[in-house]
Amino acid sequence: MAAEFDLVVIGSGPGGYVAAIRASQLGLKVAIVERENLGGICLNWGCIPTKALLKSGEKFESLSHLKEYGLSASGASFDFDAIIQRSRGVAATMNKGVAFLMKKNKIEVIEGSAKLEKGAAAPKVVIALKAGGSRTVEAKSVMLAVGARARALPQIGLEADGDKIWAYRDALAPKTLPKSFVVIGSGAIGIEFASFYRALGAEVTVVEAVDRIMPVEDEEVSKAAQKSFEKRGIKFKVGAKVTRVAKAGAGVKVDIEVGGKAESLEAEVCISAVGITANTDGIGLEALGVELDRGHIKTDSHCATNVKGLYAIGDCAGAPWLAHKASHEGIHAAEHIAGYKTPNVHSPIAGCTYAQPQVASVGVTEQGAREAKREVKIGRFPFRVNGKAVAAGEPDGFVKVIFDAKTGALIGAHMMGHEVTEMIQGYVTAITMEATEEDIQGIVYPHPTMSEAMHEAALDAYGRTLHL
């Protein structure tokens, strides 16, 4: 059987559908297999709908601060069902957008669940069609963009049931608004849900096994973020090991151990945000001999696996588990498959948490640099003396930058504050372009903007700050 396609992409999340588009642009005949919704978890049950919820929470919470702006209003309230429906509507709109892009780029969409079998140029793709029956497809190359799912810990009872123990899907579309939550895990997912539900008045306690929240972030940022979240009424239990989660009465009971002492937390609902598990089971990887590393698919610098013609991108191929990382890898792999000489796939990847306040970072942390025994210069600048931040009533947070002391190269940047997720890309670009402190200090930043704090932080690293 001759190859029907040049490339078959399995999974239509932000890695898969973007890879399919790029491959089609390069003249390849492409098909994409999706078992559920075009756009994958990100567009339908992750990145996009959570941001819709967070914006509703932010708007509602801001009403309690109107007096600070010389404004007043009374009778502020919210319609929880309408908030959820708006979020689902946003996801539906994005889903339709991906369907349009597939049609525009002449990519065949095959609805069903795929499994790999041994093939010639690349593994065969056997698809159990959603409409019934099956279809076997052969291609010159196959790309796995199958993503990941919420991690479960059944041994301690932490397994989503859609009732009292929620995973992210349950938290995105609940039928009613619980009055209290225990959120297990203080990564981006846990913090974002804690932020949203707190904005609507729920009592929220976040449990983290490590001794500080958001442990992948720079320590200075995570400690400052915790103080800001606590001001909003979110409670934290850090250095806390969860020993048991179980339904109790009309709610849930979470047993933890802190400093060798047992404690119990009770709430209406527990949200599990303890990480993800790659969707690598049940798709035929074992029979093909695909190499895995702790459940994730091992790939080279071009996203190729050890099996001829088989590539893997995004969450199923390892950390960081971020949509933009998946898209970047998908484009790179598509270009490599099409015969282009592409640069190395490893570029700086920013991390963003869309809570109130937001947190964004790229590159090494201060503690990471110290552990690597790198000589560094560090600059900081607080938003409380930034004109735009003060005028906007958003003085909370700061910018922190880390330079290599020997070369002057920017190697890390960390931010906490209003809309810093929109600002971090400036530093991503700088690191990608191998910018030094002279480059960043020499840029003219528009005034008044919060981005001026980026300039001042770079100046501060070399004792040149102007407004502090």
LOMAR-429085 format. One line per field, with one value per residue (C-alpha): x, y, z; residue number from 0. Coordinates in steps of 0.5 Angstrom, whole numbers, plus 500, padded with zeros to 3 digits. Example, Ala and Ser with C-alpha at 12.3 -4.5 7.8 and 13.67 -1.06 7.14 Angstrom:
BEGIN
px <- [525 / 527] $
py <- [491 / 498] $
pz <- [516 / 514] $
n <- [0 / 1] $
***
This chain:
BEGIN
px <- [500 / 503 / 503 / 497 / 500 / 506 / 505 / 499 / 499 / 495 / 492 / 490 / 492 / 496 / 502 / 499 / 494 / 500 / 505 / 499 / 498 / 506 / 507 / 501 / 504 / 511 / 507 / 506 / 499 / 497 / 492 / 490 / 487 / 483 / 479 / 475 / 475 / 479 / 484 / 485 / 486 / 488 / 483 / 477 / 479 / 485 / 489 / 483 / 477 / 481 / 483 / 476 / 474 / 480 / 478 / 471 / 473 / 478 / 472 / 468 / 473 / 475 / 468 / 470 / 476 / 472 / 473 / 480 / 479 / 474 / 468 / 462 / 457 / 452 / 449 / 454 / 453 / 455 / 451 / 455 / 452 / 453 / 460 / 461 / 457 / 461 / 468 / 465 / 463 / 470 / 472 / 467 / 469 / 476 / 474 / 471 / 477 / 481 / 476 / 476 / 484 / 484 / 479 / 483 / 490 / 487 / 488 / 484 / 481 / 480 / 475 / 477 / 482 / 489 / 494 / 500 / 503 / 509 / 509 / 514 / 517 / 513 / 508 / 501 / 496 / 490 / 484 / 478 / 473 / 468 / 463 / 464 / 468 / 476 / 481 / 488 / 493 / 500 / 504 / 512 / 512 / 507 / 507 / 505 / 502 / 497 / 498 / 497 / 492 / 491 / 495 / 491 / 494 / 489 / 493 / 491 / 484 / 486 / 482 / 477 / 470 / 467 / 463 / 467 / 474 / 475 / 481 / 481 / 475 / 471 / 473 / 472 / 464 / 461 / 454 / 454 / 459 / 462 / 463 / 470 / 476 / 482 / 487 / 492 / 498 / 501 / 503 / 500 / 494 / 492 / 494 / 489 / 483 / 485 / 485 / 479 / 474 / 477 / 475 / 468 / 468 / 470 / 474 / 481 / 486 / 492 / 497 / 504 / 509 / 515 / 516 / 514 / 509 / 510 / 517 / 519 / 519 / 525 / 524 / 524 / 518 / 514 / 515 / 512 / 507 / 504 / 504 / 500 / 495 / 494 / 492 / 487 / 485 / 488 / 491 / 497 / 499 / 507 / 511 / 505 / 505 / 498 / 496 / 489 / 483 / 476 / 469 / 466 / 459 / 457 / 464 / 471 / 477 / 484 / 489 / 496 / 502 / 506 / 513 / 511 / 504 / 498 / 492 / 486 / 483 / 475 / 472 / 466 / 471 / 478 / 481 / 487 / 493 / 499 / 501 / 500 / 501 / 503 / 498 / 502 / 499 / 494 / 497 / 502 / 508 / 511 / 510 / 514 / 520 / 519 / 524 / 520 / 523 / 519 / 513 / 514 / 517 / 524 / 526 / 532 / 533 / 529 / 523 / 524 / 524 / 528 / 523 / 524 / 519 / 516 / 516 / 513 / 512 / 509 / 506 / 507 / 515 / 516 / 517 / 516 / 508 / 506 / 502 / 507 / 513 / 508 / 507 / 514 / 516 / 511 / 513 / 520 / 519 / 514 / 520 / 525 / 520 / 519 / 527 / 528 / 535 / 532 / 535 / 536 / 529 / 531 / 530 / 528 / 521 / 517 / 512 / 506 / 501 / 495 / 493 / 492 / 497 / 500 / 507 / 512 / 519 / 524 / 531 / 535 / 533 / 537 / 538 / 539 / 545 / 548 / 547 / 551 / 556 / 555 / 557 / 551 / 549 / 542 / 537 / 530 / 525 / 518 / 512 / 510 / 515 / 513 / 508 / 504 / 503 / 501 / 496 / 493 / 492 / 497 / 503 / 504 / 510 / 517 / 521 / 528 / 533 / 539 / 546 / 552 / 557 / 563 / 559 / 553 / 549 / 541 / 540 / 534 / 528 / 522 / 516 / 510 / 505 / 499 / 499 / 507 / 505 / 504 / 511 / 515 / 516 / 521 / 526 / 525 / 526 / 533 / 535 / 534 / 538 / 543 / 542 / 547 / 546 / 548 / 543 / 537 / 540 / 540 / 533 / 528 / 522 / 515 / 513 / 509 / 508 / 510 / 515 / 519 / 521 / 524 / 529 / 530 / 531 / 537 / 540 / 539 / 544 / 549 / 548 / 545 / 537 / 534 / 528 / 529] $
py <- [500 / 507 / 512 / 516 / 522 / 526 / 527 / 524 / 528 / 525 / 530 / 537 / 541 / 547 / 543 / 538 / 543 / 548 / 543 / 541 / 548 / 549 / 542 / 544 / 551 / 547 / 543 / 537 / 533 / 532 / 529 / 530 / 525 / 528 / 523 / 529 / 536 / 540 / 545 / 539 / 540 / 547 / 551 / 547 / 545 / 549 / 555 / 559 / 557 / 558 / 565 / 567 / 565 / 569 / 575 / 574 / 574 / 579 / 584 / 582 / 583 / 590 / 592 / 592 / 597 / 602 / 607 / 608 / 610 / 616 / 611 / 608 / 603 / 599 / 592 / 588 / 581 / 575 / 570 / 564 / 560 / 566 / 566 / 558 / 559 / 565 / 561 / 555 / 560 / 562 / 555 / 553 / 560 / 558 / 550 / 553 / 557 / 551 / 547 / 553 / 553 / 546 / 547 / 553 / 549 / 543 / 538 / 532 / 532 / 524 / 524 / 518 / 514 / 512 / 507 / 505 / 499 / 497 / 500 / 502 / 509 / 510 / 507 / 505 / 509 / 505 / 509 / 507 / 512 / 516 / 515 / 507 / 502 / 503 / 506 / 505 / 510 / 510 / 516 / 518 / 521 / 521 / 526 / 524 / 530 / 527 / 531 / 529 / 528 / 530 / 526 / 522 / 519 / 513 / 510 / 516 / 517 / 523 / 521 / 526 / 523 / 530 / 530 / 532 / 531 / 535 / 535 / 541 / 539 / 539 / 546 / 549 / 547 / 546 / 546 / 550 / 554 / 551 / 555 / 552 / 549 / 545 / 546 / 540 / 543 / 550 / 550 / 554 / 550 / 550 / 557 / 560 / 556 / 558 / 565 / 565 / 562 / 566 / 572 / 570 / 569 / 562 / 560 / 557 / 553 / 551 / 545 / 545 / 539 / 543 / 549 / 554 / 555 / 555 / 552 / 552 / 560 / 564 / 563 / 571 / 571 / 565 / 568 / 575 / 572 / 568 / 574 / 578 / 572 / 571 / 579 / 577 / 571 / 565 / 560 / 556 / 550 / 549 / 543 / 539 / 532 / 529 / 523 / 522 / 525 / 522 / 524 / 527 / 528 / 533 / 535 / 532 / 531 / 532 / 529 / 532 / 532 / 538 / 538 / 531 / 533 / 531 / 536 / 535 / 540 / 540 / 543 / 542 / 540 / 538 / 540 / 536 / 540 / 535 / 535 / 531 / 524 / 523 / 520 / 515 / 508 / 504 / 507 / 502 / 505 / 498 / 494 / 499 / 499 / 507 / 509 / 513 / 517 / 517 / 516 / 521 / 520 / 521 / 525 / 528 / 536 / 535 / 532 / 525 / 518 / 512 / 509 / 511 / 516 / 517 / 524 / 527 / 534 / 537 / 535 / 527 / 529 / 532 / 538 / 544 / 542 / 549 / 550 / 555 / 550 / 545 / 549 / 551 / 544 / 542 / 548 / 545 / 538 / 540 / 544 / 538 / 533 / 538 / 538 / 545 / 546 / 548 / 551 / 547 / 546 / 549 / 556 / 560 / 558 / 563 / 560 / 564 / 564 / 568 / 569 / 576 / 578 / 575 / 571 / 570 / 568 / 565 / 563 / 561 / 563 / 566 / 560 / 556 / 560 / 560 / 552 / 552 / 557 / 562 / 569 / 573 / 581 / 581 / 587 / 589 / 594 / 595 / 597 / 601 / 607 / 606 / 611 / 607 / 602 / 607 / 611 / 604 / 602 / 596 / 598 / 590 / 586 / 587 / 586 / 582 / 580 / 576 / 577 / 573 / 577 / 575 / 576 / 581 / 576 / 576 / 569 / 570 / 574 / 574 / 578 / 579 / 584 / 586 / 583 / 581 / 575 / 580 / 583 / 577 / 576 / 582 / 578 / 572 / 576 / 579 / 572 / 569 / 574 / 573 / 581 / 583 / 589 / 594 / 592 / 592 / 598 / 602 / 600 / 606 / 604 / 608 / 612 / 611 / 604 / 598 / 596 / 601 / 597 / 592 / 598 / 600 / 593 / 592 / 599 / 596 / 590 / 595 / 600 / 605 / 605 / 612 / 612 / 608] $
pz <- [500 / 498 / 503 / 503 / 506 / 507 / 514 / 519 / 526 / 531 / 536 / 534 / 540 / 539 / 538 / 533 / 529 / 528 / 526 / 521 / 518 / 517 / 514 / 509 / 508 / 506 / 500 / 504 / 504 / 511 / 515 / 523 / 527 / 533 / 538 / 541 / 540 / 535 / 539 / 544 / 551 / 551 / 547 / 550 / 557 / 559 / 557 / 553 / 558 / 564 / 562 / 560 / 567 / 570 / 567 / 569 / 576 / 576 / 573 / 579 / 584 / 581 / 583 / 590 / 589 / 585 / 591 / 589 / 582 / 585 / 582 / 586 / 584 / 588 / 588 / 585 / 583 / 579 / 575 / 576 / 570 / 565 / 567 / 566 / 559 / 557 / 558 / 554 / 549 / 548 / 547 / 542 / 538 / 538 / 536 / 530 / 528 / 528 / 524 / 519 / 519 / 517 / 511 / 509 / 509 / 506 / 512 / 512 / 519 / 521 / 527 / 532 / 536 / 533 / 534 / 531 / 528 / 524 / 517 / 512 / 512 / 518 / 523 / 520 / 523 / 525 / 527 / 530 / 527 / 531 / 526 / 527 / 523 / 522 / 517 / 516 / 514 / 511 / 511 / 510 / 517 / 523 / 529 / 536 / 539 / 544 / 550 / 557 / 562 / 569 / 574 / 579 / 586 / 587 / 593 / 597 / 594 / 590 / 584 / 580 / 581 / 578 / 585 / 591 / 588 / 581 / 576 / 571 / 567 / 573 / 575 / 569 / 568 / 575 / 576 / 582 / 586 / 592 / 598 / 600 / 596 / 598 / 592 / 592 / 588 / 587 / 580 / 575 / 574 / 582 / 583 / 577 / 580 / 587 / 584 / 580 / 586 / 591 / 586 / 587 / 594 / 596 / 601 / 598 / 601 / 597 / 599 / 597 / 598 / 597 / 602 / 598 / 593 / 585 / 586 / 579 / 580 / 582 / 590 / 591 / 586 / 589 / 596 / 594 / 590 / 596 / 600 / 595 / 594 / 602 / 602 / 597 / 602 / 600 / 605 / 604 / 607 / 605 / 606 / 607 / 605 / 603 / 606 / 604 / 601 / 602 / 602 / 608 / 609 / 604 / 602 / 603 / 608 / 606 / 611 / 611 / 615 / 616 / 620 / 622 / 625 / 622 / 620 / 617 / 612 / 610 / 604 / 600 / 594 / 593 / 586 / 584 / 581 / 582 / 575 / 569 / 566 / 558 / 554 / 551 / 554 / 549 / 542 / 541 / 543 / 546 / 540 / 536 / 541 / 542 / 548 / 554 / 559 / 566 / 561 / 556 / 549 / 548 / 542 / 539 / 537 / 531 / 535 / 532 / 536 / 536 / 531 / 523 / 521 / 528 / 531 / 538 / 540 / 546 / 553 / 551 / 549 / 556 / 560 / 560 / 559 / 555 / 549 / 546 / 547 / 543 / 538 / 537 / 537 / 532 / 527 / 528 / 526 / 520 / 517 / 519 / 515 / 509 / 508 / 511 / 515 / 521 / 527 / 534 / 537 / 544 / 545 / 551 / 553 / 558 / 564 / 565 / 571 / 570 / 577 / 581 / 581 / 575 / 575 / 568 / 568 / 563 / 563 / 570 / 577 / 582 / 586 / 579 / 577 / 584 / 584 / 578 / 581 / 576 / 577 / 576 / 577 / 579 / 578 / 581 / 580 / 584 / 580 / 586 / 583 / 576 / 573 / 569 / 575 / 580 / 575 / 574 / 581 / 580 / 584 / 587 / 584 / 581 / 575 / 577 / 571 / 572 / 567 / 567 / 570 / 565 / 559 / 560 / 557 / 560 / 562 / 566 / 568 / 573 / 574 / 578 / 577 / 573 / 566 / 566 / 562 / 556 / 558 / 559 / 551 / 551 / 555 / 551 / 545 / 548 / 551 / 544 / 540 / 546 / 548 / 553 / 559 / 554 / 549 / 554 / 557 / 551 / 548 / 548 / 552 / 551 / 557 / 561 / 561 / 566 / 561 / 563 / 570 / 565 / 563 / 570 / 573 / 567 / 570 / 577 / 576 / 574 / 579 / 574 / 576 / 575 / 579 / 585] $
n <- [0 / 1 / 2 / 3 / 4 / 5 / 6 / 7 / 8 / 9 / 10 / 11 / 12 / 13 / 14 / 15 / 16 / 17 / 18 / 19 / 20 / 21 / 22 / 23 / 24 / 25 / 26 / 27 / 28 / 29 / 30 / 31 / 32 / 33 / 34 / 35 / 36 / 37 / 38 / 39 / 40 / 41 / 42 / 43 / 44 / 45 / 46 / 47 / 48 / 49 / 50 / 51 / 52 / 53 / 54 / 55 / 56 / 57 / 58 / 59 / 60 / 61 / 62 / 63 / 64 / 65 / 66 / 67 / 68 / 69 / 70 / 71 / 72 / 73 / 74 / 75 / 76 / 77 / 78 / 79 / 80 / 81 / 82 / 83 / 84 / 85 / 86 / 87 / 88 / 89 / 90 / 91 / 92 / 93 / 94 / 95 / 96 / 97 / 98 / 99 / 100 / 101 / 102 / 103 / 104 / 105 / 106 / 107 / 108 / 109 / 110 / 111 / 112 / 113 / 114 / 115 / 116 / 117 / 118 / 119 / 120 / 121 / 122 / 123 / 124 / 125 / 126 / 127 / 128 / 129 / 130 / 131 / 132 / 133 / 134 / 135 / 136 / 137 / 138 / 139 / 140 / 141 / 142 / 143 / 144 / 145 / 146 / 147 / 148 / 149 / 150 / 151 / 152 / 153 / 154 / 155 / 156 / 157 / 158 / 159 / 160 / 161 / 162 / 163 / 164 / 165 / 166 / 167 / 168 / 169 / 170 / 171 / 172 / 173 / 174 / 175 / 176 / 177 / 178 / 179 / 180 / 181 / 182 / 183 / 184 / 185 / 186 / 187 / 188 / 189 / 190 / 191 / 192 / 193 / 194 / 195 / 196 / 197 / 198 / 199 / 200 / 201 / 202 / 203 / 204 / 205 / 206 / 207 / 208 / 209 / 210 / 211 / 212 / 213 / 214 / 215 / 216 / 217 / 218 / 219 / 220 / 221 / 222 / 223 / 224 / 225 / 226 / 227 / 228 / 229 / 230 / 231 / 232 / 233 / 234 / 235 / 236 / 237 / 238 / 239 / 240 / 241 / 242 / 243 / 244 / 245 / 246 / 247 / 248 / 249 / 250 / 251 / 252 / 253 / 254 / 255 / 256 / 257 / 258 / 259 / 260 / 261 / 262 / 263 / 264 / 265 / 266 / 267 / 268 / 269 / 270 / 271 / 272 / 273 / 274 / 275 / 276 / 277 / 278 / 279 / 280 / 281 / 282 / 283 / 284 / 285 / 286 / 287 / 288 / 289 / 290 / 291 / 292 / 293 / 294 / 295 / 296 / 297 / 298 / 299 / 300 / 301 / 302 / 303 / 304 / 305 / 306 / 307 / 308 / 309 / 310 / 311 / 312 / 313 / 314 / 315 / 316 / 317 / 318 / 319 / 320 / 321 / 322 / 323 / 324 / 325 / 326 / 327 / 328 / 329 / 330 / 331 / 332 / 333 / 334 / 335 / 336 / 337 / 338 / 339 / 340 / 341 / 342 / 343 / 344 / 345 / 346 / 347 / 348 / 349 / 350 / 351 / 352 / 353 / 354 / 355 / 356 / 357 / 358 / 359 / 360 / 361 / 362 / 363 / 364 / 365 / 366 / 367 / 368 / 369 / 370 / 371 / 372 / 373 / 374 / 375 / 376 / 377 / 378 / 379 / 380 / 381 / 382 / 383 / 384 / 385 / 386 / 387 / 388 / 389 / 390 / 391 / 392 / 393 / 394 / 395 / 396 / 397 / 398 / 399 / 400 / 401 / 402 / 403 / 404 / 405 / 406 / 407 / 408 / 409 / 410 / 411 / 412 / 413 / 414 / 415 / 416 / 417 / 418 / 419 / 420 / 421 / 422 / 423 / 424 / 425 / 426 / 427 / 428 / 429 / 430 / 431 / 432 / 433 / 434 / 435 / 436 / 437 / 438 / 439 / 440 / 441 / 442 / 443 / 444 / 445 / 446 / 447 / 448 / 449 / 450 / 451 / 452 / 453 / 454 / 455 / 456 / 457 / 458 / 459 / 460 / 461 / 462 / 463 / 464 / 465 / 466 / 467] $
***
